[in-house]
Amino acid sequence: TMKVTKKRSFLKAWTYRIFGTLTSWAVVFVITGKGSLATLVAFWETVVKIAVYYWHERVWDKISWGRINK
């Protein structure tokens, strides 16, 4: 079995977030035609999603369902 390194997971997380932010920017820009608004939305979308993800992880850490003790 191949093991995934922490460095690979970290880089995948960053590239995923970058593509997500760029996608949000593009959607807002296409809809509004305003680069400044697209940038503002993309920035806050990133901040909010990081906070929501952190909260989501903390909640799931308290749930024992699906864990197996070996």
C-alpha positions in Angstrom: 0.0 0.0 0.0 1.2 3.5 -0.8 1.1 6.1 1.9 0.2 9.7 1.2 2.6 12.2 2.8 1.4 15.2 4.9 3.2 17.5 2.4 1.1 16.1 -0.5 -2.2 16.5 1.5 -1.2 20.1 2.5 -0.4 21.0 -1.2 -3.7 19.4 -2.4 -5.6 21.4 0.2 -4.0 24.7 -0.9 -4.5 24.0 -4.6 -8.1 23.0 -4.0 -8.7 26.3 -2.1 -7.0 28.3 -4.8 -9.1 26.8 -7.6 -12.3 27.2 -5.5 -11.5 30.9 -4.9 -10.7 31.5 -8.6 -14.0 29.8 -9.5 -15.9 32.0 -7.2 -14.2 35.1 -8.6 -15.0 34.0 -12.2 -18.7 33.3 -11.4 -19.2 36.7 -9.7 -17.2 38.5 -12.5 -19.3 36.8 -15.3 -22.6 37.7 -13.5 -21.7 41.3 -12.6 -18.8 42.2 -14.9 -17.1 43.9 -11.9 -13.6 42.7 -11.0 -13.6 44.6 -7.7 -16.8 43.0 -6.5 -15.6 39.6 -7.7 -12.4 40.1 -5.7 -14.3 41.1 -2.6 -16.6 38.1 -2.8 -13.8 35.7 -3.5 -11.8 37.0 -0.5 -14.7 36.8 1.9 -15.8 33.4 0.5 -12.4 32.1 1.3 -12.3 33.5 4.8 -15.8 32.2 5.6 -15.2 28.7 4.1 -12.0 28.2 6.0 -13.9 29.1 9.2 -16.8 26.8 8.4 -14.5 24.0 7.5 -12.7 24.4 10.8 -16.0 24.4 12.7 -17.2 21.4 10.7 -14.0 19.4 11.6 -14.3 20.3 15.3 -17.9 19.1 15.4 -17.0 15.8 13.5 -14.1 15.3 15.9 -16.7 15.0 18.8 -18.7 12.3 16.9 -17.6 8.7 17.4 -19.7 7.2 14.7 -17.7 5.5 12.0 -14.5 5.2 14.1 -12.9 1.8 14.8 -10.5 1.2 17.6 -7.8 -1.2 16.6 
